[in-house]
Amino acid sequence: MATQENAIEATQDPTLRVERVDDGLCLAFAGEWLVQGLLPSTEELRRNLAETPKPVAIRFDTSKLGRWDSGLVTRLIDLYRDAQAHSIPFDDAGLPEGARRLIALAFAVKPREGAARKQLRTPFVQRVGESAQDAWRSSVAFVTFLGEAALSMRRFATGRAKYLKSDVLQHVEEAGANALPIVSLISVLIGMIFAFVGVTQLRAFGAGIYTANLVAVAMIREMAPIMTAIIMAGRTGAAYAAEIGTMKVNEEIDALTTLGINPMDFLVTPRMLALVLMIPALTMYASLMGIIGGGIVGLSMIDASLVQYVQQTISAVTLGSLFTGLLMSVVFGALVALAGCQQGMACGTSAMAVGQATTHAVVMGIVLIVVSASLMTIMFINLGI
């Protein structure tokens, strides 16, 4: 009869009962303590450990314990650590022999001091200071790289730079013709958005035809250069950082230096030339596509013919607007190339460093584009261009 009762107890859900016995704690385990089951919480035990007076020892009663596996052992290890934290003796005499051996094995070797990762909360002021120092170091590194790139371009202009002409043509193709699909899509959509907003606002004043002016001037002066540069920063600038960063990880840049070839001349200059040449051409193409997209929406929403819309567009575009867009695109091309190549050359020697360099290249490129666009816009307004 007793055997049958024990069998019934062994098939029950796992339970943990905490009792005070002779100034100590007795933990009674019952049921099946299996890892796939829902094991009881040890919060009641932690509350008892923190109570006053403190228990003199922790003992165990496993007479009603059924099957057990690592689920029981992991809870016992947690209990052992809690007892150590409160300086309470841990009497494992009442535990199964296998559980005692596993616990002893778990604590046979003490963890090396300092090996565990420490969760330290850095003060806010310290984080701000470290961010400021990182920004300063990044600025100095970028300015230094800018000077080295200028010297490399001078060597290229005087015919003393060592590079492959095929590399320049390859980079021109990748930064030019291969970028036409994404530039076309984004430019058409931006033009359509501008036209929709313009028609919605201007039609109320009977000036819907001036949507052509809005789309043409906005695309040529600002949106086409900025959007094209941002697209190229995410597409080509990131690719430059990844390519050069991978070469640094594989020690190919060190090999070039050993062979007496300047990496700036061989890797950076061809890429800079490709972007400086291609982004202005892509900008003019993006302006055209944006005007076409705006025309599609504008003509479908206002009462005007195609000839009227085209004439209004031509009358709105001036040489000053074209000059502004082209100058901005040249500056953006140089900045995107500098950001991508500088992050690639500053890359670490691990696979994770390549990913970080790629991310930093895109972020730096976009920030430089936005800042320079703001400064040039202010400059053009003051010059009356």
N, C-alpha and C positions, 0 to 999 in steps of 0.2 A: 504493500500500500504506500509506504514511504517512497519507494522507487518511482511509482506512478506519479505521485505529487511532484517529485523533483523533475520528472520529464515534462510535466505541464508547466512548471515554473521556467524551465529552460527554453520553452518555445514562446515565452511572452516577449513583448517589446522591451527594449533595454531601459532600465531605470537606475537611478542613482539616488540613494538616501543618505543624508548627512546627519549624524547624531553626535551629541556630546557624551563622552564616556570617560570617566576618571580624568577630568580636566584636559582630555584630548578629543580629537575628532575621529570618528569611525565612519568610513565610507563603505556603504553596503551596495555592491553591484549585483544586479539581477537581470535575467533575460539574456538575449543574444546580442552581443556587442560586435556587430559586423559593419564594415566600412560602407556598405551600400544601404544601410538602414539609417533612420533618423535618430541620431544619438542625443542623449539629454545634455542640457547646458550645465556648465560648471559655475554659474554665477552665484548660486547659493553657497558653494564652498568658498569662493573668493570673499563673500560678505562675512562668513564665519572667521576666515583668516584675519580679517581686518578688525574684528571685534576685540574688545577688552573685557576680561583678561585674554591674553593670547594663548591658543592651545599649546600644550606641551609636546604633542606629537600627532602625527597622522597615521592611522592604522586602517586596515582593509578587512572587509568580510566578503568573500567571494563564494560562500557556500551555495548560493542560489544562482551563480553565474552559469549561463549556458555556453553555447559556442562563441568564440571570439577570434578576432584577427587583428590587423593593424589598426582598425578603428579604436579598439581598446587601448592599444599601446600608445597611439598618438595622444589620447586623452590623459593617460598616465604620465607621459612625458611633460605635458602642459602642467599637470598637477605638481609634478616634481619641481618644475621651475618656479611655480607660485610658492611652494613651500620654502625653496631656497631664498626667494626674494624676501620672505618674512622671517627667515632664520628659524624655521620650525623643522624638527627632525622628521624624516620620511621613513616609516617602518614598513617595508615591503614584504614582511613575513607572511601576510595573509594572501598574497597574490599568487597566481599560478606560476609554476617553475619557469615555463617558457617566457612569460611576461617579465619575470625578474631578470632573466638573462638578456632579453632584448633591451630593457632599460639600462642595465649595466653596460651593455655594448654601446648604447647611444651616448653615454656620458663617460666612456672609457678614456677618451682623448679630449682634453680641454681645448676649446677654440682659441686660436692664436689671437693675441691682443691686437686690436686694430684691424682685424680681417673683416669684421662685419661692417656693412655699410651704415653709416650714421646719418640720420635724418636731422640736419641742422637747418634752422630757419635763419636765413641771413637778414639782418636789419634792413629796413627800407632805405635808409640813408646810404648804407654800404652798397646796396644794389644800384642806387642812382650813381654813386661815385664810380663803381666798376663799369657801368654802361657808358659813362662819360669818358673814362679812360679808353675803353674799347673803341668808341667813336673817334677819339683823337688819334689812336694808333692806326685805325683804318684810313682816316683822312691823310695822315702822313704817308702811309704806304701807297695810297692812290696817287698823291702828288708826285712821289718818287717815281712810281711807274709811269706817270704822264711824262716826266722829264726823260726817262729812258726811251719811251716811245717816240718822243720828238727827235732825239738823237738818232734813233733807228730810221725814222722817216728822212732825216737829212742824209744819212748814208745811202738810203735808197735813191734819193734825188741826185746824188753825186755818183751813182753807179758803184758804190763800194759795199753794198749789202749783199750777203749771200743768201739766196732763196731760189726756189724753183718756180719758173714762170707757169708751169702746169698747175701749181698749187693756187696761184692767183686766179687762173681761169676756172678752176674747180670751185673755189670759194665764191667767185662771181656768179656762177651758175646756181649754187646752192642758196645764196642770199638773194638772187634775182628771180630767175624763171621759176624755180621750185617754190617760191613764196607767193606766186601770183594767185593760186586758188584761194588761200585763206585771206589774203589782202582784198581780193575781189568780193568775197562774201561779206566780210566785215564792213567794207566801204559802202557797198550797196545798202546794207541794212541801216548803217548810220545815216546815210542820205535820206532814206525813206522815213526814218524817225524824225529827222529835222524837218522834212517837208510836212509830215503829219502835224507836228506841233505848230509849225508856222502857219499852215492853212487854218488850223483850228482857231488860232488867235487873230490872224489878220483878216479872215473872212468876215468877222463881226464888224470891221470898219470898212468893208468894201475894198480892201487892198490885198486880196488873195494872190494877185499876180506877183506881188513883191516876195512871195515865197521863193521865187527863183533867185532873187538877190540874197536872201537869207542863206539858202543852201549853198550857193556858189561861193560867197564870201567866207562862210564858216568852214566849208571843206577845204578851200585853197589856203586860207591863212592859218587855221588852227587845227581843225579836226583831222584832216588827212595826214599832216606831218606827225601829230602826236599819236594817233591810232596806229599808223604804220610803224612808228618807232617802238611803241609798246608791243605790238605783234612781233617785231623782230627781236626785241629783248627777250620775250618768252620763247621764241623759236630758235633764233640763231645765236643770240648772246649766251643762252643756256648751253647750247651745243658747243660753243667755243670753250666755255668753262669745263664742260665734261671731257672734251677731247684733250685739252691741254692738261687737265688734272689727271686723266688716265695715263697720259704720257709721263707725267711726273711720278706717278705711282710705279710705273714699269721702268723707271730710271732711264727713259729715253732722252729726257732733257739733259741729264748728266752725260749721256753718251754724246749728244751734240756738242756740249761744252768741251768734252775730252778731245773731240775731233777738230776743235778750233772754230766751230760754227756758233755764232751768237744766236741764242734762242729767240731773242727779240726780233732779229732780222729774218730768221727762218720761219717762225711760227706766228708772231704778232703782226708784223707789217703786212703780209698778204691778206690777213683777215681784216685788218683795218681798211686797207684799200678797197676790198670787196664791199664792205658796208658803206663806206663813204661814197662810193660810186653808185651803188645800187639803191640805197634808201631814197635819194632825191628822185630817181626814175620811178621807184615804186610810189612815192608820194604824189607825183603828177598823175600816175595811173590811178591811184586811189581817189584823187580829186575828181577825175573824169567819171569813175564808177559811182562815186557818191552823188555827183550831179545827175547822172542817169537814173539812179535810184530815187532821188528826190523828184525828178521829172515824172517818173512813173506814178508816184503818189499824187504829186501836185496836179498833173493834168487830169487825173481821175476825180479830183475833188473840187476843182475850180472851173469856171466857164472861160477857158482860153484855148487857143489853138497851139499846136506844136511850134509853129513859126514865131508866135508871140512869146512863148516861153523861152525859146532859144535866144531871141533878140534881147529879152530882158536879162537873161543870164550873161550874155556877152557884154551888155552895157554895165553890168555890176562888177565884172572882173577887170582889174587894172594891173598895170605892170608892178605897182607897189605890192599888191597882194601876191602876185607870182613870186616876186623877189623875196618877200617875207617867208612864204612857204618853203621855197628852195633853200634859203639860208638856214632856217630852222631844221630842215631835214638833214643838211650836211652836218650841223652840230650834233644832232641826235645820233646820226650814224657813227660819228667818232666816239661819242659817249657810250653807246651800246657796245661797240667793239672793245673799248678800253675796259669797261666793267667786266665783260665776259673773259677777256684775256688776263686781266689782272687777278681775278679770282682763280682762274685756272693755274696761273704761275704761283699763286700763294697757297695752293692746295696742299694738304698734308699727304701722308704716304699710306692711307688706308682707304678701303672702299667707302666707308662712311664719310670720309673727308671729301670724296668726289661729289657725293650727293649734297653735302653742305655747301661746297663751292658753287655748285649749280644753282642752289636756292639763293645764295647770297648774290650771285651774278644777276639773277632776275630782279631781286629786290633793289639792288644798287642801281641797275639800269633804269628801272621805272622811277625811282626817286630822283635820279639825275635828270631824267627827261622832264619830269614835272617841274622841278626847281628851275632848270634852264629855260623851259618854256615860259614860266612866269617872269623871269628876269628879262628875256628877250621881248616879251609882249610889252612890258613896261617901257623898255628902251625904244621900241618902235612907236609907241604912243607919244612919248616925249619928243621923238624926232619927226612926228607927223607923217609917218609912212603908213 
